[in-house]
Amino acid sequence: FSYLRLPLKVIFSLILVSAQSKTNAQISAQMKALNAAKNIHIEYDKSSNYSKLFMLSDEFANEQSKKNGLSSLTFGMMYGFNGTELTFTPDVFVLTFWARGKNTKFAEAHQWMSSVVVETLDLGEARYAHKNGDEREFLNFAVTRENLSKIAQGKDVSFSLGNYQFKFTADQLKQFADFLKISNMAEH
């Protein structure tokens, strides 16, 4: 008899976990409550039945870009899911930096390293993209929730992309933190 109870408990737990979700409407409401709707968005494409939660950050300060020979640098992040309900807390996000300049800066070196308090995070090599004749370079990373959380909790977070140094602003760190809250099933 006791061996029958365990599977029922497991089945009941699975039903509870699968019944939890966060709808696109709840995500939108949470974005507004966090005052994050300027940079964080949810889109649904009915034809593909696919939702995309994404963040478009403000550009880095002009002096940071110019110091590194760029006319601009910004980044965005996204997580996509089927349907109109987020059914689990994602552990990995796609984060893309895009740089604009007259010359390519990241073709040869595109490692992302970030300094958070006393820890240096090696966030890996970018999947690099650049088209001839286009002034933009794209550096795509798969970043874990754990590492993104460390960055978001930092107060003075500097980082390097390839051979160039940058620093996240307080607003950008808040955007990371808001994105993590919005994509977390436990936070409504």
DRENTOR-551531 format. One line per field, with one value per residue: z, y, x of N, C-alpha, C in turn. Coordinates in pm, 1 decimal, m for minus. Example, Ala and Ser with C-alpha at 12.3 -4.5 7.8 and 13.67 -1.06 7.14 Angstrom:
BEGIN
n_pz <- 780.0 708.0 $
n_py <- m569.0 m225.0 $
n_px <- 1319.0 1285.0 $
ca_pz <- 780.0 714.0 $
ca_py <- m450.0 m106.0 $
ca_px <- 1230.0 1367.0 $
c_pz <- 780.0 787.0 $
c_py <- m330.0 3.0 $
c_px <- 1320.0 1290.0 $
This chain:
BEGIN
n_pz <- 0.0 76.2 m128.7 m333.2 m267.8 m303.7 m593.1 m650.7 m513.8 m655.5 m911.5 m853.8 m781.4 m1025.7 m1178.0 m1045.7 m1092.6 m1374.0 m1410.0 m1341.2 m1477.7 m1662.2 m1812.0 m2122.9 m2083.3 m1804.5 m1792.1 m1929.2 m1751.6 m1529.9 m1632.8 m1657.7 m1387.8 m1283.8 m1403.2 m1645.6 m1908.3 m2109.9 m2204.3 m2201.2 m2361.9 m2475.8 m2734.0 m2950.7 m3205.0 m3395.1 m3624.2 m3610.3 m3357.1 m3143.8 m2883.0 m2785.2 m2549.1 m2486.8 m2446.0 m2511.5 m2471.4 m2364.5 m2548.2 m2485.9 m2307.6 m2494.5 m2466.3 m2386.8 m2612.6 m2811.0 m2700.6 m2753.3 m3024.0 m3160.6 m3309.6 m3187.9 m2929.7 m2823.2 m2663.3 m2665.8 m2545.2 m2541.5 m2501.3 m2627.5 m2663.7 m2712.1 m2781.9 m2566.0 m2306.6 m2056.5 m1941.3 m1780.2 m1584.4 m1762.4 m1809.6 m1969.4 m2183.3 m2490.2 m2565.7 m2729.5 m2839.2 m3029.0 m3233.6 m3378.5 m3619.4 m3816.2 m3882.0 m3840.1 m3513.8 m3361.2 m3497.4 m3481.4 m3206.2 m2968.2 m2708.5 m2405.7 m2102.6 m1767.0 m1486.0 m1165.3 m859.8 m669.0 m841.9 m1156.7 m1445.9 m1699.6 m1987.0 m2229.7 m2583.5 m2849.3 m3086.6 m3379.0 m3609.7 m3916.3 m4195.3 m4507.8 m4603.0 m4424.4 m4135.3 m3891.1 m3626.5 m3485.4 m3179.9 m3042.5 m2758.9 m2542.3 m2239.3 m1899.3 m1651.6 m1393.2 m1421.6 m1535.3 m1328.2 m1136.1 m1260.3 m1275.1 m1005.1 m938.2 m854.8 m968.2 m1254.5 m1476.5 m1804.0 m2063.5 m2412.7 m2642.4 m2709.5 m2589.0 m2347.3 m2132.3 m1937.1 m1752.3 m1709.2 m1428.0 m1494.1 m1699.1 m1554.0 m1388.1 m1583.3 m1659.2 m1413.3 m1394.4 m1622.6 m1548.6 m1328.2 m1454.2 m1625.9 m1451.0 m1307.5 m1042.3 m962.9 m964.0 $
n_py <- m119.6 130.0 174.3 246.8 498.9 675.2 698.3 829.6 1071.1 1176.1 1196.6 1378.1 1601.2 1656.0 1728.0 1963.9 2124.9 2139.4 2272.5 2532.2 2849.2 3143.2 3386.9 3574.5 3812.2 3841.9 3869.5 4112.8 4282.9 4260.8 4374.1 4640.2 4698.6 4691.9 4910.5 4864.7 4852.1 5013.6 4910.6 4632.8 4380.1 4190.4 3980.1 3827.2 3594.3 3499.9 3337.6 3156.9 3067.7 3154.7 3306.9 3587.1 3704.5 3989.2 4212.5 4534.6 4722.2 5050.7 5247.7 5226.8 5474.6 5752.5 5827.1 5587.0 5428.0 5581.3 5589.4 5333.2 5327.5 5309.6 5396.4 5338.9 5120.4 4868.1 4641.6 4348.0 4112.5 3790.6 3552.9 3285.6 3120.2 2858.4 2919.9 3116.4 3126.5 3124.4 2847.8 2744.9 2839.3 2986.3 2883.7 2966.8 3234.1 3419.5 3658.3 3950.3 4162.6 4455.7 4630.4 4936.0 5078.2 5229.3 5053.2 4702.4 4567.5 4340.1 4105.6 3940.9 3891.5 3800.1 3736.6 3734.2 3878.3 3942.7 4153.8 4114.5 4236.4 4064.5 3862.9 3720.3 3666.7 3433.6 3450.3 3334.8 3268.7 3467.8 3405.1 3519.6 3772.1 3943.8 4146.2 4220.0 4557.8 4646.4 4840.0 4727.6 4497.7 4184.3 4020.1 3727.9 3558.3 3279.0 3303.3 3215.9 3199.6 3208.8 3339.7 3580.7 3677.0 3728.0 3939.8 4127.8 4182.6 4322.1 4623.0 4782.3 4704.0 4603.7 4511.8 4313.8 4300.6 4111.1 4285.4 4520.4 4756.3 4803.8 4937.2 4848.4 5042.1 5170.5 5167.1 4974.2 4747.1 4725.6 4666.8 4409.2 4277.7 4315.3 4173.4 3915.1 3876.0 3895.3 3675.7 3468.6 3206.6 3197.3 3454.3 3692.0 $
n_px <- 81.8 195.3 377.6 215.5 125.2 341.7 382.6 138.1 166.2 382.3 271.0 61.8 214.5 340.8 119.5 41.0 268.3 266.5 31.6 77.8 134.2 226.7 53.7 58.1 m78.5 m55.0 220.1 251.7 115.3 282.2 515.6 433.4 380.6 637.0 742.2 871.5 801.3 898.7 1139.7 1114.1 932.3 647.0 555.2 321.6 284.8 33.9 7.6 219.2 188.5 352.3 528.0 725.1 937.5 1109.6 1389.1 1499.5 1767.7 1871.7 2108.4 2462.5 2644.1 2751.0 3020.9 3141.9 3112.0 3246.2 3505.9 3582.4 3594.9 3353.2 3037.5 2801.0 2672.3 2466.7 2232.5 2027.5 1787.5 1632.4 1364.3 1191.8 872.7 628.9 285.4 68.3 137.8 377.5 531.5 728.4 1015.3 1265.6 1607.8 1814.0 1903.6 1896.9 2126.8 2212.5 2461.7 2489.7 2699.3 2794.3 2995.9 3260.4 3460.6 3518.0 3523.8 3511.2 3557.4 3784.9 3824.7 3597.2 3514.9 3324.3 3362.4 3285.9 3302.9 3201.5 3156.7 3369.7 3412.3 3493.6 3320.6 3323.5 3173.3 3176.8 3245.6 3128.1 2868.3 2938.4 2838.7 2842.5 2781.9 2923.7 2960.6 2776.2 2750.2 2716.3 2789.6 2718.6 2697.4 2627.8 2511.3 2458.1 2323.8 2320.6 2059.6 2160.2 2415.6 2329.2 2175.7 2373.6 2504.4 2293.6 2253.1 2472.7 2654.1 2846.7 2930.5 3156.2 3269.1 3420.9 3420.1 3559.6 3848.2 3775.7 3654.2 3373.2 3097.9 2814.9 2519.4 2329.9 2057.9 2055.2 2130.7 1907.0 1718.2 1800.6 1747.1 1466.9 1384.1 1457.5 1282.8 1032.2 1039.1 1035.1 863.6 783.6 745.5 503.3 $
ca_pz <- 0.0 81.7 m257.7 m421.4 m233.5 m362.7 m729.7 m652.7 m474.5 m766.8 m1017.1 m809.0 m790.7 m1166.5 m1221.7 m991.5 m1161.5 m1511.2 m1410.7 m1319.0 m1595.4 m1659.6 m1942.9 m2180.5 m2016.4 m1673.4 m1818.1 m1960.8 m1627.3 m1445.9 m1692.9 m1620.2 m1243.3 m1260.6 m1487.2 m1736.6 m2042.1 m2209.3 m2258.1 m2205.8 m2439.8 m2508.2 m2862.4 m2987.0 m3347.4 m3402.1 m3734.0 m3567.7 m3218.1 m3076.0 m2807.7 m2766.2 m2442.0 m2521.3 m2387.9 m2591.8 m2378.2 m2414.8 m2591.5 m2389.3 m2315.1 m2612.3 m2437.4 m2385.6 m2751.9 m2879.8 m2644.2 m2814.1 m3169.2 m3213.1 m3308.4 m3087.4 m2880.8 m2742.5 m2654.1 m2645.5 m2492.6 m2566.2 m2476.3 m2701.3 m2620.1 m2786.6 m2720.9 m2499.4 m2163.9 m2013.6 m1857.0 m1687.6 m1572.6 m1847.9 m1749.6 m2064.6 m2269.7 m2598.9 m2548.2 m2845.6 m2846.1 m3164.3 m3236.4 m3506.6 m3637.5 m3954.3 m3898.6 m3749.4 m3389.9 m3287.3 m3584.8 m3436.7 m3064.0 m2924.0 m2577.9 m2311.7 m1963.6 m1685.6 m1348.2 m1071.4 m724.7 m663.9 m931.7 m1300.5 m1516.6 m1838.7 m2049.2 m2353.0 m2715.5 m2919.9 m3223.4 m3441.0 m3741.9 m3980.2 m4341.2 m4576.9 m4640.0 m4311.1 m4026.8 m3765.0 m3587.9 m3389.0 m3094.3 m2980.9 m2647.4 m2459.2 m2102.5 m1802.4 m1550.4 m1279.9 m1451.3 m1554.6 m1194.5 m1074.0 m1323.5 m1236.9 m864.8 m920.3 m843.6 m1054.3 m1337.9 m1599.4 m1883.2 m2188.8 m2534.2 m2714.6 m2651.0 m2556.3 m2212.2 m2115.2 m1803.6 m1752.7 m1629.5 m1327.3 m1565.9 m1769.1 m1452.4 m1349.3 m1692.7 m1641.8 m1296.2 m1430.6 m1717.6 m1470.6 m1251.0 m1546.3 m1682.8 m1339.9 m1277.4 m900.3 m936.2 m1042.2 $
ca_py <- 0.0 249.6 198.3 309.7 640.9 752.3 740.5 925.7 1199.0 1223.6 1236.1 1499.1 1710.0 1689.2 1798.7 2099.4 2199.0 2166.8 2361.1 2668.6 2918.2 3288.0 3425.5 3697.0 3924.5 3855.9 3921.4 4255.6 4352.5 4265.6 4472.9 4772.4 4715.8 4715.8 5024.0 4809.0 4838.2 5090.0 4828.4 4490.5 4363.5 4055.8 3977.0 3697.3 3576.5 3402.1 3242.4 3051.9 3034.6 3170.5 3431.7 3628.8 3799.8 4046.0 4339.0 4618.0 4816.6 5178.4 5243.6 5264.9 5617.1 5789.4 5827.2 5448.3 5383.7 5655.6 5545.6 5204.1 5340.3 5274.0 5504.6 5299.8 4983.3 4838.1 4498.2 4300.0 3976.6 3734.7 3414.4 3254.1 3000.1 2826.4 2957.9 3246.5 3107.9 3078.8 2732.4 2714.8 2944.3 2952.1 2888.5 3022.6 3338.7 3467.9 3799.1 3999.2 4297.5 4500.0 4744.4 5007.4 5155.2 5228.5 4934.6 4593.5 4566.0 4214.7 3989.4 3853.6 3857.9 3829.4 3675.9 3823.3 3862.3 4044.8 4161.9 4139.2 4244.9 4002.3 3747.4 3744.3 3567.7 3406.2 3424.5 3259.8 3327.0 3504.2 3365.4 3649.8 3792.5 4073.8 4142.5 4321.3 4675.0 4684.0 4892.0 4661.9 4366.3 4121.3 3921.8 3652.6 3473.5 3207.3 3340.5 3144.9 3278.2 3225.6 3445.6 3705.5 3721.2 3786.7 4070.7 4216.2 4218.5 4401.5 4768.9 4842.5 4587.7 4631.3 4391.0 4328.2 4228.5 4106.0 4367.4 4650.9 4763.7 4876.3 4929.4 4856.7 5150.3 5126.3 5136.7 4846.7 4641.3 4712.0 4598.1 4266.6 4228.2 4309.8 4063.0 3790.9 3865.7 3871.9 3540.9 3372.7 3158.4 3217.9 3597.2 3744.5 $
ca_px <- 0.0 278.6 441.5 116.9 113.6 450.8 353.6 28.8 224.0 462.9 177.2 m5.6 312.4 358.1 m1.2 48.7 372.6 227.6 m83.8 123.5 184.1 214.6 1.3 114.0 m145.9 8.6 354.5 234.1 80.2 402.2 606.0 382.6 398.6 779.9 781.6 971.2 742.4 975.3 1247.6 1080.2 810.3 600.0 485.4 266.5 257.7 m73.9 28.0 313.2 156.1 481.3 545.0 864.2 964.2 1238.9 1433.4 1588.5 1826.9 1919.0 2247.9 2564.8 2677.6 2828.8 3164.7 3189.5 3120.3 3353.4 3634.1 3612.8 3593.7 3221.6 2938.6 2702.0 2667.7 2348.7 2209.5 1891.8 1781.0 1500.7 1329.8 1070.0 800.8 507.8 158.9 54.1 165.7 509.1 497.3 838.1 1115.8 1379.8 1741.0 1909.6 1849.0 1982.3 2160.7 2286.7 2516.9 2517.9 2790.5 2797.2 3118.7 3310.6 3544.7 3483.1 3601.9 3496.2 3571.2 3894.3 3812.2 3461.0 3490.0 3255.3 3404.0 3220.6 3350.9 3093.2 3212.8 3502.5 3410.0 3495.7 3240.1 3358.5 3043.4 3197.2 3268.1 3005.8 2840.6 2963.6 2778.9 2866.3 2768.3 3003.6 2883.2 2690.8 2834.5 2682.3 2841.4 2629.7 2762.2 2518.8 2553.1 2361.4 2362.0 2237.6 1988.7 2251.6 2512.3 2256.2 2136.9 2493.2 2525.1 2182.5 2266.4 2593.7 2641.4 2947.8 2961.2 3229.4 3284.8 3494.3 3380.5 3686.2 3954.6 3719.0 3599.0 3247.4 3039.4 2669.1 2462.0 2232.1 1933.2 2071.7 2127.9 1766.5 1650.4 1831.4 1673.6 1325.3 1365.5 1463.7 1159.1 920.3 1048.6 1036.8 728.6 752.5 721.6 388.7 $
c_pz <- 0.0 m51.8 m358.7 m393.2 m298.8 m507.3 m737.0 m612.4 m589.1 m879.0 m979.3 m818.4 m935.0 m1220.9 m1171.5 m1066.0 m1302.4 m1518.3 m1389.9 m1449.8 m1573.6 m1800.2 m1993.4 m2117.6 m1877.6 m1687.9 m1846.2 m1835.8 m1536.4 m1501.2 m1653.2 m1472.4 m1207.8 m1332.5 m1586.8 m1881.5 m2149.0 m2278.9 m2272.3 m2270.2 m2452.3 m2639.7 m2887.5 m3136.6 m3361.9 m3510.2 m3697.0 m3425.4 m3130.8 m3008.8 m2789.0 m2657.8 m2471.1 m2454.9 m2489.8 m2499.7 m2446.4 m2456.9 m2475.9 m2411.0 m2431.6 m2586.2 m2432.0 m2527.8 m2823.0 m2832.2 m2709.8 m2967.1 m3235.3 m3220.0 m3212.5 m3048.9 m2796.8 m2734.3 m2635.6 m2599.2 m2519.5 m2519.5 m2547.9 m2650.0 m2703.2 m2709.8 m2656.6 m2348.8 m2143.8 m1912.7 m1765.8 m1688.1 m1659.0 m1775.6 m1839.4 m2155.3 m2381.1 m2576.8 m2665.0 m2822.4 m2993.2 m3158.4 m3375.7 m3509.7 m3781.1 m3982.8 m3801.2 m3629.9 m3328.3 m3372.3 m3532.9 m3293.0 m3017.7 m2799.6 m2488.5 m2171.3 m1884.2 m1543.7 m1257.7 m931.2 m726.0 m759.4 m1077.1 m1368.0 m1659.7 m1906.9 m2190.4 m2476.7 m2780.2 m3047.2 m3298.9 m3578.3 m3789.4 m4130.2 m4401.1 m4620.6 m4531.3 m4197.6 m3894.6 m3750.7 m3480.1 m3313.2 m3012.3 m2876.0 m2590.3 m2315.8 m2004.7 m1707.1 m1432.6 m1304.4 m1470.3 m1420.6 m1122.1 m1130.5 m1274.7 m1092.5 m837.3 m912.1 m942.0 m1144.2 m1466.9 m1675.3 m2006.3 m2295.2 m2621.1 m2641.3 m2602.1 m2422.9 m2208.6 m1971.2 m1817.0 m1666.1 m1525.8 m1393.9 m1638.1 m1670.3 m1402.8 m1458.2 m1687.2 m1527.2 m1326.7 m1525.5 m1644.9 m1388.7 m1341.5 m1601.5 m1576.8 m1302.4 m1133.5 m868.6 m1026.2 m1014.4 $
c_py <- 125.9 277.6 258.8 459.2 726.5 790.5 841.5 1064.1 1259.3 1273.0 1366.2 1620.1 1752.1 1765.6 1942.3 2183.7 2234.4 2261.6 2507.0 2726.9 3067.4 3329.1 3551.5 3820.3 3948.4 3912.1 4071.4 4336.0 4364.8 4366.6 4613.9 4799.9 4746.2 4840.8 4982.3 4803.9 4920.1 5001.1 4680.5 4476.4 4215.6 4067.1 3835.8 3697.0 3463.0 3296.5 3129.2 3003.6 3041.9 3307.0 3459.0 3735.0 3857.2 4180.7 4407.7 4727.1 4948.7 5162.0 5277.4 5411.9 5641.8 5784.1 5684.7 5397.5 5450.2 5612.2 5414.2 5207.1 5301.0 5397.2 5469.7 5153.0 4970.4 4686.8 4470.2 4156.4 3922.4 3591.2 3389.7 3126.2 2982.4 2871.6 3094.7 3236.2 3057.5 2967.4 2687.0 2831.2 2906.7 2969.7 2954.3 3122.5 3368.0 3617.3 3840.6 4141.8 4332.3 4631.9 4805.4 5090.0 5145.5 5104.8 4826.7 4594.1 4426.3 4089.3 3890.2 3805.8 3897.6 3749.7 3778.1 3785.9 3975.3 4037.6 4204.0 4125.7 4181.9 3883.8 3793.5 3630.7 3555.0 3362.4 3368.9 3342.7 3356.5 3422.5 3498.2 3656.0 3934.5 4053.7 4251.8 4435.6 4722.9 4729.2 4819.5 4527.1 4312.5 4014.3 3853.9 3555.9 3398.5 3232.6 3273.8 3243.1 3306.4 3338.7 3580.6 3763.5 3785.7 3925.7 4169.2 4264.2 4306.0 4550.1 4839.9 4730.6 4632.4 4499.6 4421.0 4244.5 4228.4 4187.0 4502.9 4646.7 4851.0 4862.2 4941.9 4973.6 5090.7 5090.2 5002.9 4729.9 4618.7 4639.1 4447.8 4208.1 4216.2 4193.9 3928.8 3770.4 3828.2 3730.2 3431.7 3334.4 3187.9 3363.2 3648.5 3888.7 $
c_px <- 86.0 347.2 344.0 104.6 221.4 421.4 238.7 78.4 304.5 372.1 107.2 88.1 333.4 238.4 1.8 151.3 327.8 108.4 m43.2 173.7 167.5 171.6 70.6 51.1 m85.2 150.0 346.9 202.6 201.7 503.3 562.8 404.8 544.2 831.0 889.3 923.4 814.6 1078.1 1214.3 942.9 774.3 523.4 436.7 237.2 156.4 m49.2 123.6 285.8 281.4 487.1 692.9 867.0 1101.8 1261.6 1523.9 1641.0 1857.4 2064.9 2341.0 2597.3 2772.1 2979.2 3220.8 3207.8 3237.6 3491.4 3679.8 3602.5 3462.4 3132.8 2825.1 2719.9 2541.9 2334.1 2061.4 1897.5 1642.4 1490.3 1197.9 1006.1 674.5 384.5 162.6 75.3 307.5 483.6 610.4 935.8 1235.5 1512.8 1845.1 1836.7 1947.3 2002.7 2248.7 2332.9 2524.8 2591.6 2786.6 2925.3 3165.4 3394.6 3498.8 3577.6 3609.0 3516.1 3674.8 3877.9 3672.9 3420.9 3419.4 3299.2 3339.2 3273.7 3236.3 3150.2 3352.3 3513.7 3416.6 3421.0 3289.4 3230.1 3055.7 3225.0 3133.7 2991.5 2837.6 2897.7 2806.7 2851.3 2856.0 2912.6 2788.8 2782.4 2811.3 2752.9 2748.9 2707.9 2653.6 2573.3 2434.0 2406.2 2265.1 2170.0 2081.7 2351.2 2444.6 2212.7 2255.4 2520.2 2419.9 2195.3 2388.7 2563.8 2733.5 3000.7 3028.5 3244.9 3368.8 3425.7 3504.8 3789.7 3905.2 3645.1 3473.5 3200.7 2887.6 2624.8 2366.4 2099.4 1942.3 2069.3 1985.6 1688.2 1676.5 1748.3 1524.8 1296.9 1367.1 1336.3 1042.2 922.5 1050.4 893.6 688.2 720.8 610.6 366.1 $
